Amino acid sequence: MTDKVLVIGSGGREHALCWKLSQSPAVEEVYCAPGSDGIALVATCVNASTLEQILSVVREASIDLVVVGPEQPLVAGWADGLRSEGVEVFGPGADGARLEGDKAYAKEFMSAAAIPTAEAVCFDRSEAALAHVRAHPGPCVVKATGLAAGKGVILCANLAEAEAAIRTCMEEAAFGEAGQQILVEEMLEGPELSVFAVLDGERIAYFAPSRDHKRIGEGDTGPNTGGMGAFTPVRDADDALMTKVVAEILEPSVTELRRRGIDYRGLLYVGLMLTAEGPKVLEFNCRFGDPETQVVLPAYRGDLYGLLKSAARGHLEVEGALDRRGAAVGLVLASAGYPGSSQKGVPIEGIDAKGDHALVFHAGTRRGSTGDPEWRTDGGRVLCAVAWGETIGEARRVALSQAEQLKFEGAQLRRDIAAQEES
């Protein structure tokens, strides 16, 4: 007997999850709510966008496991609501998801667990925040404490930029309620690293670390985005480093979660900075990252469904490092104007072009109107061209070839993703 799984979400991350889950020998059918025209290529999309509608789909389709993709439903407690109805869920309850939904709480959590992180001060009034940066005029990071779709982090090189960032968050309300409280953090130096850990409440398994590039422009220039590309493995994330990450960050996190009575069954995404003093946490997220998921899953050798199902049941079948194969590189194509306002409805060419060891995940696309099969843009980040191979260099060359076949007016593409790994 094979199972049915429902993925909640509609972006590139969810496309990758559905694609990988559909490969499991234990899965009969993958559903996605609400899904998208792109996700419909690999899953059955259902029109459900509230918890009540999700529960209805679970009952009608006899769903065996729900995987929650985005952070908003997790922070809102959807996993709690589903579990209260006897549904098995991969995704933490609202108490665990608070690690992402409230950055001030996450800082307090890390302090309590003695987890290395940047020093930070929390403010809920702009006047106090402005006074603080004027008294400490060096480089800093201004963060909205709430959910801001990956865009609520502003790197400030000097006092003028810090003052502008504070006003953007707190006075201009650029991030809505998410920015009404902010953190002003010390600016850490070093390369970033993303670690995805699967938790079952007690045990830990982790995927091969990955690295994404958030700046819009090549050479890591321009404003932050949700991510313009990613790759795995990462040369400076060797076994010795991961042993340190497990001992100093992941294990203390699980211990502190249990101390607080939080039964965390889901994905803990640890965003790290590899500083001269060692790895330090930039942020915790309560779900798979985007676009890192689009490279981590193609590089994962195992059965994703079995892994997530066992974690949801509180009996993780595999612990420690998860098997991977070769390397994977993903290149995001974004609309003109992104990360600001972006164009929608622009025709896309080349989606159906196929390459060896390559595929395209849809993040913001839609089919044309009835009778018009043409693909069109429907968001900021539109597509992610992914390829895998024995080495980063091989994967990168194929990913570039795949990306260059995807064409739409105003497309933004970073061609330098993972280039430093080849030097």
FIVOGU-6226 format. One record per residue (C-alpha): x, y, z. Coordinates in pm, whole numbers, padded with zeros to 5 digits, always signed. Layout:
<nodes>
XYZ/...
</nodes>
This chain:
<nodes>
+00000+00000+00000/+00133+00340-00092/+00069+00674+00070/-00062+01014-00025/+00117+01334+00076/-00002+01695+00072/+00245+01983+00040/+00124+02328+00145/+00256+02619-00062/+00293+02746-00416/+00655+02847-00483/+00979+02705-00613/+01053+02538-00280/+00720+02355-00293/+00779+02253-00655/+01109+02096-00546/+00944+01923-00249/+00666+01780-00467/+00918+01667-00729/+01132+01484-00475/+00842+01336-00280/+00690+01199-00602/+01004+00986-00648/+00945+00790-00329/+00838+00427-00383/+00606+00469-00084/+00411+00759-00240/+00108+00694-00458/+00015+01057-00519/+00140+01404-00426/-00107+01687-00372/-00023+02055-00337/-00237+02333-00190/-00285+02575-00349/+00001+02484-00582/+00060+02652-00916/+00055+02581-01286/+00421+02481-01262/+00371+02251-00964/+00081+02089-01150/+00345+01930-01373/+00440+01696-01085/+00149+01708-00839/-00230+01733-00815/-00307+02093-00717/-00609+02162-00499/-00776+02497-00432/-00726+02521-00057/-00582+02824+00120/-00722+02809+00475/-00670+02557+00753/-01033+02447+00730/-00996+02388+00356/-00672+02196+00411/-00844+01971+00666/-01122+01907+00415/-00867+01801+00151/-00689+01575+00402/-01014+01394+00482/-01145+01367+00126/-00815+01249-00025/-00710+01032+00273/-00377+01215+00309/-00112+01031+00511/+00133+01317+00564/+00115+01697+00535/+00437+01888+00464/+00408+02261+00531/+00627+02464+00296/+00603+02835+00387/+00664+02995+00724/+00335+03188+00754/+00108+02884+00810/+00356+02741+01062/+00376+03064+01261/-00006+03080+01248/-00030+02734+01408/-00157+02527+01117/+00057+02229+01223/-00106+02243+01566/-00453+02252+01411/-00379+01956+01187/-00224+01748+01465/-00522+01816+01690/-00731+01639+01424/-00499+01338+01418/-00310+01436+01102/+00062+01359+01075/+00253+01678+00990/+00611+01764+00902/+00646+02115+01040/+00672+02261+01391/+00383+02395+01593/+00344+02766+01658/+00569+02745+01964/+00859+02610+01755/+00788+02832+01454/+00829+03135+01682/+01204+03094+01624/+01142+03238+01278/+00835+03448+01342/+00993+03652+01622/+01363+03734+01582/+01376+03897+01925/+01253+03569+02078/+01511+03377+01872/+01788+03594+02019/+01666+03524+02371/+01648+03152+02286/+02007+03150+02158/+02129+03336+02465/+01960+03084+02695/+02115+02793+02502/+02461+02958+02480/+02446+02939+02098/+02699+03167+01927/+02533+03457+01745/+02572+03828+01675/+02521+04073+01959/+02194+04262+01918/+01968+04519+02083/+01590+04520+02033/+01386+04840+01980/+01018+04919+01942/+01063+05297+01905/+01257+05459+01621/+01388+05738+01846/+01562+05489+02074/+01701+05293+01780/+01834+05609+01616/+01998+05717+01943/+02164+05374+01968/+02320+05378+01620/+02436+05737+01669/+02615+05626+01985/+02759+05325+01798/+02812+05456+01442/+02995+05159+01293/+02859+04901+01047/+02549+04715+01168/+02253+04509+01052/+01893+04629+01097/+01638+04346+01107/+01260+04351+01123/+01173+04106+01401/+00862+03971+01227/+00809+03783+00901/+00911+03992+00601/+00932+03736+00318/+01312+03721+00346/+01352+04092+00279/+01350+04241+00630/+01728+04245+00672/+01921+04562+00583/+02302+04567+00588/+02430+04910+00688/+02790+05014+00620/+02771+05345+00805/+02556+05567+01026/+02361+05724+00741/+02258+05383+00608/+02162+05266+00959/+01943+05572+01015/+01777+05523+00678/+01715+05152+00751/+01554+05230+01086/+01323+05487+00927/+01241+05245+00645/+01133+04978+00894/+00972+05178+01172/+00852+05507+01024/+00779+05422+00662/+00653+05072+00757/+00815+04917+00449/+00771+04570+00605/+00435+04638+00769/+00388+04514+01123/+00698+04295+01087/+00918+04605+01109/+00748+04783+01396/+01002+04616+01623/+01362+04581+01506/+01695+04435+01604/+02015+04632+01557/+02292+04372+01534/+02665+04377+01506/+02775+04304+01150/+02949+03970+01135/+03212+03903+00870/+03265+03584+00674/+03089+03359+00422/+02733+03246+00489/+02614+02888+00511/+02271+02725+00519/+02218+02406+00719/+01887+02215+00700/+01831+01992+01002/+01542+01746+01030/+01424+01714+01391/+01182+01465+01544/+01170+01623+01888/+01489+01452+02007/+01708+01337+01720/+01883+01525+01438/+01958+01448+01074/+02104+01709+00841/+02137+01756+00468/+02456+01861+00292/+02514+02231+00371/+02440+02481+00095/+02508+02846+00019/+02272+03095-00137/+02334+03440-00281/+02085+03701-00166/+02212+04014-00342/+02045+04091-00675/+02366+04171-00863/+02674+03976-00961/+02963+04009-00720/+02707+04022-00436/+02603+04379-00514/+02270+04559-00488/+01978+04503-00250/+01893+04179-00071/+01641+03944-00229/+01482+03615-00127/+01777+03447-00300/+01919+03455-00654/+02083+03114-00660/+02240+02841-00448/+02478+02547-00457/+02583+02240-00263/+02823+02109-00136/+03022+02402+00003/+03398+02371+00009/+03454+02538+00347/+03181+02331+00518/+03391+02022+00578/+03331+01741+00828/+03521+01923+01104/+03303+02232+01066/+02981+02031+01064/+03091+01847+01379/+03126+02189+01540/+02786+02306+01409/+02618+01996+01549/+02788+02023+01888/+02760+02400+01937/+02434+02485+01758/+02207+02194+01663/+02235+01984+01980/+02200+02288+02213/+01896+02397+02009/+01724+02061+02056/+01810+02065+02426/+01665+02414+02470/+01352+02327+02272/+01291+02028+02499/+01362+02238+02810/+01087+02474+02697/+00848+02187+02636/+00851+02233+02257/+00809+01910+02057/+00973+02027+01736/+00898+01790+01448/+01005+01960+01131/+01286+02138+00953/+01515+02372+01145/+01698+02593+00896/+02010+02744+01050/+02156+03043+00866/+02522+03073+00966/+02810+03314+00925/+03150+03145+00925/+03344+03403+01124/+03708+03398+01231/+03583+03293+01577/+03380+03006+01436/+03024+02958+01304/+02764+03198+01442/+02389+03193+01384/+02245+03471+01170/+01889+03340+01184/+01670+03040+01252/+01393+02948+01010/+01125+02687+01072/+01102+02546+00718/+01303+02457+00410/+01484+02755+00257/+01431+02893-00090/+01628+02862-00321/+01854+02624-00126/+01588+02350-00129/+01605+02348-00509/+01967+02226-00493/+01971+02033-00165/+01693+01793-00270/+01834+01702-00614/+02164+01629-00438/+01997+01417-00168/+02031+01047-00240/+01767+00915+00000/+01389+00878+00024/+01254+01217+00131/+00908+01087+00214/+01040+00819+00449/+01264+01074+00619/+00992+01334+00676/+00731+01075+00773/+00957+00925+01040/+01032+01271+01183/+00661+01357+01192/+00600+01039+01392/+00878+01124+01639/+01098+00833+01534/+01360+00964+01293/+01497+00668+01100/+01832+00823+01007/+02055+01041+01224/+02358+01256+01145/+02469+01348+00794/+02233+01244+00515/+02369+01083+00198/+02422+01303-00103/+02541+01257-00458/+02781+01488-00640/+02697+01857-00658/+02403+02076-00756/+02374+02439-00865/+02058+02646-00902/+02024+02979-01085/+01719+03199-01027/+01563+03405-01305/+01382+03707-01162/+01145+03959-01317/+01242+04312-01414/+01214+04539-01111/+01271+04264-00853/+01322+04286-00552/+01097+04592-00580/+00774+04584-00777/+00801+04330-01057/+00631+04277-01391/+00373+04003-01434/+00223+03847-01743/+00544+03860-01950/+00570+03566-02196/+00839+03305-02119/+01024+03097-02375/+01230+02782-02332/+01064+02617-02032/+01009+02294-02223/+01376+02269-02325/+01537+01976-02143/+01898+01913-02060/+02082+01611-01920/+02089+01618-01538/+01896+01945-01536/+01546+02066-01458/+01350+02386-01399/+01153+02463-01084/+00868+02714-01111/+00851+02990-00850/+00634+03258-01010/+00476+03140-01335/+00129+03080-01475/-00027+02955-01793/-00201+03204-02018/-00577+03237-02028/-00803+02955-02149/-00687+02831-02486/-00346+02997-02444/-00083+02744-02332/+00197+03003-02316/+00388+03040-01990/+00400+03387-01834/+00571+03548-01536/+00365+03577-01219/+00599+03704-00950/+00940+03838-00854/+01142+03519-00867/+01011+03333-01169/+01216+03018-01233/+01514+02828-01095/+01733+02638-01340/+01899+02349-01154/+02162+02099-01262/+02368+01834-01091/+02694+01658-01167/+03003+01505-01012/+03156+01846-00939/+03038+02202-00879/+03202+02307-01205/+03013+02046-01405/+02681+02130-01238/+02736+02502-01285/+02805+02470-01658/+02489+02268-01715/+02280+02503-01498/+02402+02804-01696/+02317+02630-02022/+01969+02549-01890/+01915+02904-01760/+02016+03064-02087/+01741+02875-02268/+01483+03045-02045/+01395+03383-02190/+01156+03662-02098/+01178+04039-02125/+01371+04200-01841/+01493+03872-01691/+01756+03909-01420/+02008+03625-01390/+02327+03601-01187/+02585+03403-01382/+02842+03405-01099/+02661+03166-00861/+02914+02909-00731/+03193+03056-00946/+03415+03095-00639/+03397+02719-00579/+03580+02656-00906/+03885+02873-00824/
</nodes>
